[in-house]
Amino acid sequence: MSPFTLTLIKLAFLAVLWLFVIAAVGVIRADLFGSKAATKAAQRASQPRPPRAARQPKPPRQPRGAQPGGAPTKLVVVQGERAGTVIDLTGVPITIGRANDATLVVTDDYASSRHARLYAQDGQWIVEDLGSTNGTYLGRTKVSRPMPVPPGVPVRIGKTVIELRK
């Protein structure tokens, strides 16, 4: 092979290596500081929504183990390092993640720094994934949009499982 071809191969390999490094730094930055998508989702959630047409939404189905009547009053960590932790639900949004400013700080390798958010809306609690890497699960369903959380249904964030209870 000619020296010119070898030089071109070396430069191409170097370019691919730098693209990989830049992509890895971008992922780490998004995990540490939050992504633009998570910021936009939080801004959209804080804006008031226009009223829907006269159509009434169906009430959420109660899970088998949940008792009807009454809103949940506490958030309980049932699995993970913080098992047994109880947070009173006062209507203030609850953020969950590895960041020190989160309401519920989890030291789980599978949780993002700002992983998920629970907030009250129209008398029920809503879970929203904040663009996490490994996802948030409500029961066995992956949370892809804000979803209501019935009492007693597990919400899984990495190895941490939480429930709303009365």
C-alpha positions, 0 to 999 in steps of 0.5 A: 500500500502506498503511504498516501493510502495509509495516511488516509486510513489513519485520518479516517480512523482518527475521525471515527474515534473523535466522533465516538468521543464527542457522542459519549461526552454528549450522552454524559452531559445530557445525563448530568445536566438534563436534555433539551427534551426534558426541559421542553417537556417540563415547560409544556407541563407547567403551561395551562392546557385549554379545556377539552371539548364536552367529552368526559374522559374515562376514569382510570381503572382501579387495580385489583389490590387498590381500594376505591375512594380517597386520594393517596396521601403518601409515596412509599418506596417498596424496593431498592436502597431507599426501601421504607422511605415515606414521603407525604403527598402535599400537592408539590411535584416530586422529582426522582433521580440521582441529582442532589436537588431531587425530592427522592434521591436514588443512588441507582446506576439505572436511574438518571439524574432527573429521571421522573416526576410525580405531580398532582393534576385534577385530583390525581397523581401523574407520573412523567418520564423526564427523558431518562435513559432506561425508562420509567415503568407504571406497572408493566407499561413503559411511561412514554407520556404523562400517565395517571398513577392509581394507588397501589400500582408500582412505579419502577425506576431502575431497581427502585419501586415506589407506590402511592398509598392512602 
